[in-house]
Amino acid sequence: MEKEIKALIDDLRPLINGDGGDIEFIRYEDKYVYIKLSGACANCFYQDDTISLGIENYLKEHIPEIEGVINVSL
């Protein structure tokens, strides 16, 4: 499952890079994907929309078992 999630995140990376940010896969646990947004996306006003409407919807479309995406700060 993690390999598939990482591949999907890699598909999204150019879109996020285009806005000056980046996305990193942290882990998959209990049906939740943990990511870290960095660069311009780390403090963006639209970060929650990017996660829920963009990243989460895209991942759920391809892997319906995913229940959510959580952004973590390390």
SEMIZA-486381 format. One record per atom (N, C-alpha, C): residue number from 1; atom name; x, y, z. Coordinates in steps of 0.2 Angstrom, whole numbers, plus 5000, padded with zeros to 4 digits. Atoms other than C-alpha are relative to their C-alpha. Layout:
REM residues N
<r><ronu>NUM</ronu><mitor>CA</mitor><px>X</px><py>Y</py><pz>Z</pz></r>
...
END
This chain:
REM residues 74
<r><ronu>1</ronu><mitor>N</mitor><px>5004</px><py>4994</py><pz>5000</pz></r>
<r><ronu>1</ronu><mitor>CA</mitor><px>5000</px><py>5000</py><pz>5000</pz></r>
<r><ronu>1</ronu><mitor>C</mitor><px>5004</px><py>5006</py><pz>5000</pz></r>
<r><ronu>2</ronu><mitor>N</mitor><px>4996</px><py>4994</py><pz>5000</pz></r>
<r><ronu>2</ronu><mitor>CA</mitor><px>5014</px><py>5012</py><pz>5004</pz></r>
<r><ronu>2</ronu><mitor>C</mitor><px>5003</px><py>5002</py><pz>4994</pz></r>
<r><ronu>3</ronu><mitor>N</mitor><px>4997</px><py>4999</py><pz>5006</pz></r>
<r><ronu>3</ronu><mitor>CA</mitor><px>5022</px><py>5010</py><pz>4988</pz></r>
<r><ronu>3</ronu><mitor>C</mitor><px>4995</px><py>5003</py><pz>4995</pz></r>
<r><ronu>4</ronu><mitor>N</mitor><px>5005</px><py>4997</py><pz>5004</pz></r>
<r><ronu>4</ronu><mitor>CA</mitor><px>5006</px><py>5014</py><pz>4979</pz></r>
<r><ronu>4</ronu><mitor>C</mitor><px>4999</px><py>5008</py><pz>5002</pz></r>
<r><ronu>5</ronu><mitor>N</mitor><px>5001</px><py>4993</py><pz>4997</pz></r>
<r><ronu>5</ronu><mitor>CA</mitor><px>5003</px><py>5030</py><pz>4990</pz></r>
<r><ronu>5</ronu><mitor>C</mitor><px>5006</px><py>5004</py><pz>4998</pz></r>
<r><ronu>6</ronu><mitor>N</mitor><px>4994</px><py>4996</py><pz>5002</pz></r>
<r><ronu>6</ronu><mitor>CA</mitor><px>5021</px><py>5036</py><pz>4987</pz></r>
<r><ronu>6</ronu><mitor>C</mitor><px>5000</px><py>5001</py><pz>4992</pz></r>
<r><ronu>7</ronu><mitor>N</mitor><px>5001</px><py>4999</py><pz>5007</pz></r>
<r><ronu>7</ronu><mitor>CA</mitor><px>5018</px><py>5034</py><pz>4968</pz></r>
<r><ronu>7</ronu><mitor>C</mitor><px>4995</px><py>5005</py><pz>4998</pz></r>
<r><ronu>8</ronu><mitor>N</mitor><px>5005</px><py>4995</py><pz>5001</pz></r>
<r><ronu>8</ronu><mitor>CA</mitor><px>5002</px><py>5044</py><pz>4969</pz></r>
<r><ronu>8</ronu><mitor>C</mitor><px>5003</px><py>5007</py><pz>5002</pz></r>
<r><ronu>9</ronu><mitor>N</mitor><px>4997</px><py>4993</py><pz>4998</pz></r>
<r><ronu>9</ronu><mitor>CA</mitor><px>5011</px><py>5058</py><pz>4979</pz></r>
<r><ronu>9</ronu><mitor>C</mitor><px>5005</px><py>5002</py><pz>4995</pz></r>
<r><ronu>10</ronu><mitor>N</mitor><px>4995</px><py>4998</py><pz>5005</pz></r>
<r><ronu>10</ronu><mitor>CA</mitor><px>5025</px><py>5058</py><pz>4966</pz></r>
<r><ronu>10</ronu><mitor>C</mitor><px>4996</px><py>5003</py><pz>4994</pz></r>
<r><ronu>11</ronu><mitor>N</mitor><px>5004</px><py>4997</py><pz>5006</pz></r>
<r><ronu>11</ronu><mitor>CA</mitor><px>5011</px><py>5061</py><pz>4953</pz></r>
<r><ronu>11</ronu><mitor>C</mitor><px>4998</px><py>5007</py><pz>5002</pz></r>
<r><ronu>12</ronu><mitor>N</mitor><px>5002</px><py>4994</py><pz>4998</pz></r>
<r><ronu>12</ronu><mitor>CA</mitor><px>5005</px><py>5076</py><pz>4963</pz></r>
<r><ronu>12</ronu><mitor>C</mitor><px>5006</px><py>5005</py><pz>5001</pz></r>
<r><ronu>13</ronu><mitor>N</mitor><px>4994</px><py>4996</py><pz>4998</pz></r>
<r><ronu>13</ronu><mitor>CA</mitor><px>5023</px><py>5083</py><pz>4967</pz></r>
<r><ronu>13</ronu><mitor>C</mitor><px>5001</px><py>5006</py><pz>4995</pz></r>
<r><ronu>14</ronu><mitor>N</mitor><px>4999</px><py>4995</py><pz>5005</pz></r>
<r><ronu>14</ronu><mitor>CA</mitor><px>5024</px><py>5093</py><pz>4951</pz></r>
<r><ronu>14</ronu><mitor>C</mitor><px>4995</px><py>5006</py><pz>5001</pz></r>
<r><ronu>15</ronu><mitor>N</mitor><px>5005</px><py>4994</py><pz>4998</pz></r>
<r><ronu>15</ronu><mitor>CA</mitor><px>5008</px><py>5103</py><pz>4955</pz></r>
<r><ronu>15</ronu><mitor>C</mitor><px>5002</px><py>5004</py><pz>5006</pz></r>
<r><ronu>16</ronu><mitor>N</mitor><px>4998</px><py>4996</py><pz>4994</pz></r>
<r><ronu>16</ronu><mitor>CA</mitor><px>5014</px><py>5107</py><pz>4972</pz></r>
<r><ronu>16</ronu><mitor>C</mitor><px>5006</px><py>5004</py><pz>4999</pz></r>
<r><ronu>17</ronu><mitor>N</mitor><px>4994</px><py>4997</py><pz>5002</pz></r>
<r><ronu>17</ronu><mitor>CA</mitor><px>5031</px><py>5111</py><pz>4966</pz></r>
<r><ronu>17</ronu><mitor>C</mitor><px>4999</px><py>5007</py><pz>4996</pz></r>
<r><ronu>18</ronu><mitor>N</mitor><px>5002</px><py>4994</py><pz>5004</pz></r>
<r><ronu>18</ronu><mitor>CA</mitor><px>5023</px><py>5123</py><pz>4954</pz></r>
<r><ronu>18</ronu><mitor>C</mitor><px>4998</px><py>5006</py><pz>5004</pz></r>
<r><ronu>19</ronu><mitor>N</mitor><px>5002</px><py>4995</py><pz>4996</pz></r>
<r><ronu>19</ronu><mitor>CA</mitor><px>5016</px><py>5133</py><pz>4968</pz></r>
<r><ronu>19</ronu><mitor>C</mitor><px>5006</px><py>5002</py><pz>5005</pz></r>
<r><ronu>20</ronu><mitor>N</mitor><px>4995</px><py>4998</py><pz>4995</pz></r>
<r><ronu>20</ronu><mitor>CA</mitor><px>5033</px><py>5134</py><pz>4977</pz></r>
<r><ronu>20</ronu><mitor>C</mitor><px>5001</px><py>4995</py><pz>5006</pz></r>
<r><ronu>21</ronu><mitor>N</mitor><px>5000</px><py>5004</py><pz>4994</pz></r>
<r><ronu>21</ronu><mitor>CA</mitor><px>5030</px><py>5120</py><pz>4989</pz></r>
<r><ronu>21</ronu><mitor>C</mitor><px>5002</px><py>4993</py><pz>4998</pz></r>
<r><ronu>22</ronu><mitor>N</mitor><px>4998</px><py>5007</py><pz>5001</pz></r>
<r><ronu>22</ronu><mitor>CA</mitor><px>5034</px><py>5101</py><pz>4991</pz></r>
<r><ronu>22</ronu><mitor>C</mitor><px>4996</px><py>4996</py><pz>5005</pz></r>
<r><ronu>23</ronu><mitor>N</mitor><px>5003</px><py>5005</py><pz>4996</pz></r>
<r><ronu>23</ronu><mitor>CA</mitor><px>5026</px><py>5086</py><pz>4998</pz></r>
<r><ronu>23</ronu><mitor>C</mitor><px>5004</px><py>4994</py><pz>5002</pz></r>
<r><ronu>24</ronu><mitor>N</mitor><px>4996</px><py>5005</py><pz>4998</pz></r>
<r><ronu>24</ronu><mitor>CA</mitor><px>5034</px><py>5072</py><pz>5008</pz></r>
<r><ronu>24</ronu><mitor>C</mitor><px>4995</px><py>4995</py><pz>5003</pz></r>
<r><ronu>25</ronu><mitor>N</mitor><px>5004</px><py>5005</py><pz>4997</pz></r>
<r><ronu>25</ronu><mitor>CA</mitor><px>5026</px><py>5055</py><pz>5012</pz></r>
<r><ronu>25</ronu><mitor>C</mitor><px>5004</px><py>4998</py><pz>5007</pz></r>
<r><ronu>26</ronu><mitor>N</mitor><px>4997</px><py>5002</py><pz>4993</pz></r>
<r><ronu>26</ronu><mitor>CA</mitor><px>5029</px><py>5051</py><pz>5031</pz></r>
<r><ronu>26</ronu><mitor>C</mitor><px>4998</px><py>4993</py><pz>5002</pz></r>
<r><ronu>27</ronu><mitor>N</mitor><px>5001</px><py>5007</py><pz>4999</pz></r>
<r><ronu>27</ronu><mitor>CA</mitor><px>5019</px><py>5035</py><pz>5034</pz></r>
<r><ronu>27</ronu><mitor>C</mitor><px>4992</px><py>4999</py><pz>4998</pz></r>
<r><ronu>28</ronu><mitor>N</mitor><px>5007</px><py>5002</py><pz>5000</pz></r>
<r><ronu>28</ronu><mitor>CA</mitor><px>5002</px><py>5026</py><pz>5032</pz></r>
<r><ronu>28</ronu><mitor>C</mitor><px>4999</px><py>4996</py><pz>5006</pz></r>
<r><ronu>29</ronu><mitor>N</mitor><px>5002</px><py>5004</py><pz>4993</pz></r>
<r><ronu>29</ronu><mitor>CA</mitor><px>4994</px><py>5020</py><pz>5048</pz></r>
<r><ronu>29</ronu><mitor>C</mitor><px>4993</px><py>5001</py><pz>5001</pz></r>
<r><ronu>30</ronu><mitor>N</mitor><px>5007</px><py>5000</py><pz>4998</pz></r>
<r><ronu>30</ronu><mitor>CA</mitor><px>4976</px><py>5015</py><pz>5053</pz></r>
<r><ronu>30</ronu><mitor>C</mitor><px>4996</px><py>5004</py><pz>4994</pz></r>
<r><ronu>31</ronu><mitor>N</mitor><px>5004</px><py>4997</py><pz>5005</pz></r>
<r><ronu>31</ronu><mitor>CA</mitor><px>4969</px><py>5021</py><pz>5036</pz></r>
<r><ronu>31</ronu><mitor>C</mitor><px>5001</px><py>5007</py><pz>4998</pz></r>
<r><ronu>32</ronu><mitor>N</mitor><px>4998</px><py>4993</py><pz>5001</pz></r>
<r><ronu>32</ronu><mitor>CA</mitor><px>4977</px><py>5038</py><pz>5037</pz></r>
<r><ronu>32</ronu><mitor>C</mitor><px>5007</px><py>5001</py><pz>4997</pz></r>
<r><ronu>33</ronu><mitor>N</mitor><px>4994</px><py>4998</py><pz>5003</pz></r>
<r><ronu>33</ronu><mitor>CA</mitor><px>4991</px><py>5045</py><pz>5026</pz></r>
<r><ronu>33</ronu><mitor>C</mitor><px>5003</px><py>5006</py><pz>5003</pz></r>
<r><ronu>34</ronu><mitor>N</mitor><px>4997</px><py>4995</py><pz>4997</pz></r>
<r><ronu>34</ronu><mitor>CA</mitor><px>5003</px><py>5056</py><pz>5035</pz></r>
<r><ronu>34</ronu><mitor>C</mitor><px>5005</px><py>5003</py><pz>4995</pz></r>
<r><ronu>35</ronu><mitor>N</mitor><px>4996</px><py>4997</py><pz>5005</pz></r>
<r><ronu>35</ronu><mitor>CA</mitor><px>5012</px><py>5069</py><pz>5024</pz></r>
<r><ronu>35</ronu><mitor>C</mitor><px>5003</px><py>5006</py><pz>5004</pz></r>
<r><ronu>36</ronu><mitor>N</mitor><px>4997</px><py>4993</py><pz>4997</pz></r>
<r><ronu>36</ronu><mitor>CA</mitor><px>5023</px><py>5085</py><pz>5027</pz></r>
<r><ronu>36</ronu><mitor>C</mitor><px>5000</px><py>5004</py><pz>4994</pz></r>
<r><ronu>37</ronu><mitor>N</mitor><px>5000</px><py>4995</py><pz>5005</pz></r>
<r><ronu>37</ronu><mitor>CA</mitor><px>5020</px><py>5100</py><pz>5016</pz></r>
<r><ronu>37</ronu><mitor>C</mitor><px>5006</px><py>5005</py><pz>5002</pz></r>
<r><ronu>38</ronu><mitor>N</mitor><px>4994</px><py>4996</py><pz>4998</pz></r>
<r><ronu>38</ronu><mitor>CA</mitor><px>5035</px><py>5111</py><pz>5015</pz></r>
<r><ronu>38</ronu><mitor>C</mitor><px>5000</px><py>5006</py><pz>4994</pz></r>
<r><ronu>39</ronu><mitor>N</mitor><px>4999</px><py>4994</py><pz>5004</pz></r>
<r><ronu>39</ronu><mitor>CA</mitor><px>5041</px><py>5127</py><pz>5006</pz></r>
<r><ronu>39</ronu><mitor>C</mitor><px>4994</px><py>5005</py><pz>5000</pz></r>
<r><ronu>40</ronu><mitor>N</mitor><px>5006</px><py>4995</py><pz>5000</pz></r>
<r><ronu>40</ronu><mitor>CA</mitor><px>5027</px><py>5139</py><pz>5001</pz></r>
<r><ronu>40</ronu><mitor>C</mitor><px>4994</px><py>4997</py><pz>5003</pz></r>
<r><ronu>41</ronu><mitor>N</mitor><px>5006</px><py>5004</py><pz>4997</pz></r>
<r><ronu>41</ronu><mitor>CA</mitor><px>5014</px><py>5126</py><pz>5006</pz></r>
<r><ronu>41</ronu><mitor>C</mitor><px>5000</px><py>4999</py><pz>5007</pz></r>
<r><ronu>42</ronu><mitor>N</mitor><px>4999</px><py>5001</py><pz>4992</pz></r>
<r><ronu>42</ronu><mitor>CA</mitor><px>5020</px><py>5125</py><pz>5024</pz></r>
<r><ronu>42</ronu><mitor>C</mitor><px>4996</px><py>5005</py><pz>5004</pz></r>
<r><ronu>43</ronu><mitor>N</mitor><px>5003</px><py>4995</py><pz>4996</pz></r>
<r><ronu>43</ronu><mitor>CA</mitor><px>5012</px><py>5141</py><pz>5029</pz></r>
<r><ronu>43</ronu><mitor>C</mitor><px>4994</px><py>5003</py><pz>4996</pz></r>
<r><ronu>44</ronu><mitor>N</mitor><px>5005</px><py>4997</py><pz>5005</pz></r>
<r><ronu>44</ronu><mitor>CA</mitor><px>4999</px><py>5144</py><pz>5015</pz></r>
<r><ronu>44</ronu><mitor>C</mitor><px>4993</px><py>5000</py><pz>5003</pz></r>
<r><ronu>45</ronu><mitor>N</mitor><px>5007</px><py>4999</py><pz>4998</pz></r>
<r><ronu>45</ronu><mitor>CA</mitor><px>4982</px><py>5151</py><pz>5019</pz></r>
<r><ronu>45</ronu><mitor>C</mitor><px>4995</px><py>4994</py><pz>4998</pz></r>
<r><ronu>46</ronu><mitor>N</mitor><px>5005</px><py>5005</py><pz>5003</pz></r>
<r><ronu>46</ronu><mitor>CA</mitor><px>4974</px><py>5137</py><pz>5008</pz></r>
<r><ronu>46</ronu><mitor>C</mitor><px>5003</px><py>4993</py><pz>5001</pz></r>
<r><ronu>47</ronu><mitor>N</mitor><px>4997</px><py>5006</py><pz>4999</pz></r>
<r><ronu>47</ronu><mitor>CA</mitor><px>4984</px><py>5123</py><pz>5015</pz></r>
<r><ronu>47</ronu><mitor>C</mitor><px>4995</px><py>4994</py><pz>5002</pz></r>
<r><ronu>48</ronu><mitor>N</mitor><px>5006</px><py>5005</py><pz>4999</pz></r>
<r><ronu>48</ronu><mitor>CA</mitor><px>4968</px><py>5114</py><pz>5022</pz></r>
<r><ronu>48</ronu><mitor>C</mitor><px>4996</px><py>4998</py><pz>4994</pz></r>
<r><ronu>49</ronu><mitor>N</mitor><px>5003</px><py>5002</py><pz>5007</pz></r>
<r><ronu>49</ronu><mitor>CA</mitor><px>4960</px><py>5115</py><pz>5005</pz></r>
<r><ronu>49</ronu><mitor>C</mitor><px>5004</px><py>4996</py><pz>4996</pz></r>
<r><ronu>50</ronu><mitor>N</mitor><px>4995</px><py>5004</py><pz>5004</pz></r>
<r><ronu>50</ronu><mitor>CA</mitor><px>4975</px><py>5108</py><pz>4996</pz></r>
<r><ronu>50</ronu><mitor>C</mitor><px>5000</px><py>4993</py><pz>5003</pz></r>
<r><ronu>51</ronu><mitor>N</mitor><px>5000</px><py>5006</py><pz>4997</pz></r>
<r><ronu>51</ronu><mitor>CA</mitor><px>4975</px><py>5094</py><pz>5008</pz></r>
<r><ronu>51</ronu><mitor>C</mitor><px>4993</px><py>4996</py><pz>4999</pz></r>
<r><ronu>52</ronu><mitor>N</mitor><px>5007</px><py>5003</py><pz>5000</pz></r>
<r><ronu>52</ronu><mitor>CA</mitor><px>4956</px><py>5090</py><pz>5009</pz></r>
<r><ronu>52</ronu><mitor>C</mitor><px>4997</px><py>4999</py><pz>4993</pz></r>
<r><ronu>53</ronu><mitor>N</mitor><px>5003</px><py>5000</py><pz>5007</pz></r>
<r><ronu>53</ronu><mitor>CA</mitor><px>4951</px><py>5095</py><pz>4991</pz></r>
<r><ronu>53</ronu><mitor>C</mitor><px>5004</px><py>4997</py><pz>4995</pz></r>
<r><ronu>54</ronu><mitor>N</mitor><px>4996</px><py>5003</py><pz>5005</pz></r>
<r><ronu>54</ronu><mitor>CA</mitor><px>4966</px><py>5090</py><pz>4982</pz></r>
<r><ronu>54</ronu><mitor>C</mitor><px>5003</px><py>4994</py><pz>5002</pz></r>
<r><ronu>55</ronu><mitor>N</mitor><px>4996</px><py>5006</py><pz>4998</pz></r>
<r><ronu>55</ronu><mitor>CA</mitor><px>4978</px><py>5078</py><pz>4990</pz></r>
<r><ronu>55</ronu><mitor>C</mitor><px>4995</px><py>4994</py><pz>5002</pz></r>
<r><ronu>56</ronu><mitor>N</mitor><px>5004</px><py>5005</py><pz>4997</pz></r>
<r><ronu>56</ronu><mitor>CA</mitor><px>4965</px><py>5068</py><pz>5000</pz></r>
<r><ronu>56</ronu><mitor>C</mitor><px>4995</px><py>4997</py><pz>4995</pz></r>
<r><ronu>57</ronu><mitor>N</mitor><px>5005</px><py>5002</py><pz>5005</pz></r>
<r><ronu>57</ronu><mitor>CA</mitor><px>4952</px><py>5067</py><pz>4986</pz></r>
<r><ronu>57</ronu><mitor>C</mitor><px>5004</px><py>4996</py><pz>4995</pz></r>
<r><ronu>58</ronu><mitor>N</mitor><px>4997</px><py>5004</py><pz>5005</pz></r>
<r><ronu>58</ronu><mitor>CA</mitor><px>4965</px><py>5061</py><pz>4974</pz></r>
<r><ronu>58</ronu><mitor>C</mitor><px>5002</px><py>4993</py><pz>5002</pz></r>
<r><ronu>59</ronu><mitor>N</mitor><px>4998</px><py>5006</py><pz>4997</pz></r>
<r><ronu>59</ronu><mitor>CA</mitor><px>4972</px><py>5048</py><pz>4985</pz></r>
<r><ronu>59</ronu><mitor>C</mitor><px>4994</px><py>4995</py><pz>5001</pz></r>
<r><ronu>60</ronu><mitor>N</mitor><px>5006</px><py>5004</py><pz>4999</pz></r>
<r><ronu>60</ronu><mitor>CA</mitor><px>4954</px><py>5042</py><pz>4990</pz></r>
<r><ronu>60</ronu><mitor>C</mitor><px>4997</px><py>4997</py><pz>4993</pz></r>
<r><ronu>61</ronu><mitor>N</mitor><px>5002</px><py>5002</py><pz>5007</pz></r>
<r><ronu>61</ronu><mitor>CA</mitor><px>4950</px><py>5041</py><pz>4971</pz></r>
<r><ronu>61</ronu><mitor>C</mitor><px>5003</px><py>4993</py><pz>4998</pz></r>
<r><ronu>62</ronu><mitor>N</mitor><px>4996</px><py>5006</py><pz>5003</pz></r>
<r><ronu>62</ronu><mitor>CA</mitor><px>4964</px><py>5028</py><pz>4968</pz></r>
<r><ronu>62</ronu><mitor>C</mitor><px>5000</px><py>4995</py><pz>5006</pz></r>
<r><ronu>63</ronu><mitor>N</mitor><px>4999</px><py>5005</py><pz>4995</pz></r>
<r><ronu>63</ronu><mitor>CA</mitor><px>4964</px><py>5020</py><pz>4985</pz></r>
<r><ronu>63</ronu><mitor>C</mitor><px>4994</px><py>5001</py><pz>5005</pz></r>
<r><ronu>64</ronu><mitor>N</mitor><px>5006</px><py>4998</py><pz>4996</pz></r>
<r><ronu>64</ronu><mitor>CA</mitor><px>4946</px><py>5020</py><pz>4993</pz></r>
<r><ronu>64</ronu><mitor>C</mitor><px>5001</px><py>4998</py><pz>5007</pz></r>
<r><ronu>65</ronu><mitor>N</mitor><px>4999</px><py>5002</py><pz>4993</pz></r>
<r><ronu>65</ronu><mitor>CA</mitor><px>4952</px><py>5012</py><pz>5009</pz></r>
<r><ronu>65</ronu><mitor>C</mitor><px>5003</px><py>5006</py><pz>5005</pz></r>
<r><ronu>66</ronu><mitor>N</mitor><px>4997</px><py>4994</py><pz>4996</pz></r>
<r><ronu>66</ronu><mitor>CA</mitor><px>4961</px><py>5029</py><pz>5014</pz></r>
<r><ronu>66</ronu><mitor>C</mitor><px>4994</px><py>5004</py><pz>5003</pz></r>
<r><ronu>67</ronu><mitor>N</mitor><px>5005</px><py>4996</py><pz>4996</pz></r>
<r><ronu>67</ronu><mitor>CA</mitor><px>4950</px><py>5038</py><pz>5027</pz></r>
<r><ronu>67</ronu><mitor>C</mitor><px>5002</px><py>5008</py><pz>5000</pz></r>
<r><ronu>68</ronu><mitor>N</mitor><px>4998</px><py>4993</py><pz>5000</pz></r>
<r><ronu>68</ronu><mitor>CA</mitor><px>4960</px><py>5054</py><pz>5027</pz></r>
<r><ronu>68</ronu><mitor>C</mitor><px>5008</px><py>5001</py><pz>4999</pz></r>
<r><ronu>69</ronu><mitor>N</mitor><px>4993</px><py>4998</py><pz>5001</pz></r>
<r><ronu>69</ronu><mitor>CA</mitor><px>4977</px><py>5064</py><pz>5025</pz></r>
<r><ronu>69</ronu><mitor>C</mitor><px>5001</px><py>5005</py><pz>5006</pz></r>
<r><ronu>70</ronu><mitor>N</mitor><px>4999</px><py>4996</py><pz>4994</pz></r>
<r><ronu>70</ronu><mitor>CA</mitor><px>4985</px><py>5072</py><pz>5040</pz></r>
<r><ronu>70</ronu><mitor>C</mitor><px>5007</px><py>5003</py><pz>4998</pz></r>
<r><ronu>71</ronu><mitor>N</mitor><px>4994</px><py>4997</py><pz>5001</pz></r>
<r><ronu>71</ronu><mitor>CA</mitor><px>4999</px><py>5085</py><pz>5038</pz></r>
<r><ronu>71</ronu><mitor>C</mitor><px>5003</px><py>5001</py><pz>5007</pz></r>
<r><ronu>72</ronu><mitor>N</mitor><px>4997</px><py>5000</py><pz>4994</pz></r>
<r><ronu>72</ronu><mitor>CA</mitor><px>5012</px><py>5084</py><pz>5051</pz></r>
<r><ronu>72</ronu><mitor>C</mitor><px>5006</px><py>5005</py><pz>5000</pz></r>
<r><ronu>73</ronu><mitor>N</mitor><px>4994</px><py>4996</py><pz>5000</pz></r>
<r><ronu>73</ronu><mitor>CA</mitor><px>5026</px><py>5096</py><pz>5056</pz></r>
<r><ronu>73</ronu><mitor>C</mitor><px>5006</px><py>4996</py><pz>5004</pz></r>
<r><ronu>74</ronu><mitor>N</mitor><px>4994</px><py>5003</py><pz>4997</pz></r>
<r><ronu>74</ronu><mitor>CA</mitor><px>5043</px><py>5088</py><pz>5060</pz></r>
<r><ronu>74</ronu><mitor>C</mitor><px>5005</px><py>5005</py><pz>5002</pz></r>
END
